[in-house]
Amino acid sequence: MKISVIITLKKDVLDPQGKVIHQTLDGMGFEDVNEVRQGKYFEIDTKETDNDKAKAKVEEMCKKLLANLVIENYKIIDPK
Amino acid sequence: MKSSVITFPGSNCDRDMDVALKKFGFKNKMVWHADAELPKSDLVVLPGGFSYGDYLRCGSMASKSKIMQSVINFSNSGGMVMGICNGFQILVETGLVPGVLLRNKYLEFICKNVFVKINDKKNKYFKNVYNEVLEFHIAHNEGNYFCTNDQLKEIEDNNQIAINYCDENGKIEDQFNPNGSIKNIAGIFNKKKNVLGMMPHPERMIDTSLSGEDGSLFFKNLINNLK
C-alpha cells in the first residue's frame, strides 16, 4: 500500500526559500501570488495492507523522523 | 581526561577535533556511529561536517544512529556532551538541547571568523574563561537558530544561552548576526548545562600561525574545569 505524506513549515517559521521562489515568480510575471511556502512530499510503500494500521505507522514515522514538530506540520494523505 | 569524538558518515571535522583535544591534554578516542557502547569518557564530542549528506534535515539521520542512545544515556547521567556545527544540529534533532537550526536567513553558506560573547560562565565549558568575547570560525548553511516563544522563555529563564554573535567589543546587534538566529544565539545549553551545542568551531582556532588562539583558550580551560 502506498501512503503519501506532505510536510509543511508551520505558519510562524521563516521560509527563505519560499520567499525567493515568490520573488522569482513575481519577476517572471506571476504577479498575483500572495505567498509561497516550500514543503516536502514523501511516498511510502508499505507491506501493511490494513489502511488504519498503515496510517498509524506512517504517523509514528512522521513524529519520529520525517517531520520536526518544532517547525513542521505533517499531513497524511488517505490511500485510494 | 578522556574524550570521545563520534564519527558519522559525512563528518569532516572529527579529526580536527581529535587534534585539538589531544593538543590540550585529552586522551581522545574516535568512536564509529554504528558502535553501541561509548568508551569511558569525561567528554563526548559530536563533530562538524555533513552527516548523511544533510539529507531530510541536517543531523536528523545521525540523531537516530546506534551510538546516540549511549550518548543520550551518558548526558542524562550528567556526562559532558558538546556538539559543534553539524554536531549542534544532531543535538537539536536528538532533543538534548531545545530548538532547531534552520537554513541561513540569506540562503548563503557562510564561512568566516565571527566574534561571540559568552553569556553564561556558571558551567564547565566557560567557567574561568577570562575573556568576555572570543573569536571563532563558522562554516555552515543551516545555523539559523529557531525555537518557539515558549521555548525561548524557558531558555532565557534558565540562562541556557551559551554564546551570542557580537562585534569585537561584545556588542550584540542584528548587524553582527551572520545567519538570522533568534537573539543572535550561536550556542545553547541543556537545562543542566552539561550539554552544549554551538555553531562556531573552536577547534579551528588553536594555532598561532594558522588562526587565532581563542580556541586554545577554550580547550585549556575546558580540561581544567573537568579535572
Chai-1 contact restraints between the chains, C-beta under 6 A:
chainA,res_idxA,chainB,res_idxB,connection_type,confidence,min_distance_angstrom,max_distance_angstrom,comment,restraint_id
A,P16,B,R103,contact,1.0,0.0,6.0,A-B,restraint_1
A,P16,B,K105,contact,1.0,0.0,6.0,A-B,restraint_2
A,P16,B,L107,contact,1.0,0.0,6.0,A-B,restraint_3
A,N68,B,R57,contact,1.0,0.0,6.0,A-B,restraint_4
A,N68,B,V100,contact,1.0,0.0,6.0,A-B,restraint_5
A,V70,B,V100,contact,1.0,0.0,6.0,A-B,restraint_6
A,I71,B,V100,contact,1.0,0.0,6.0,A-B,restraint_7
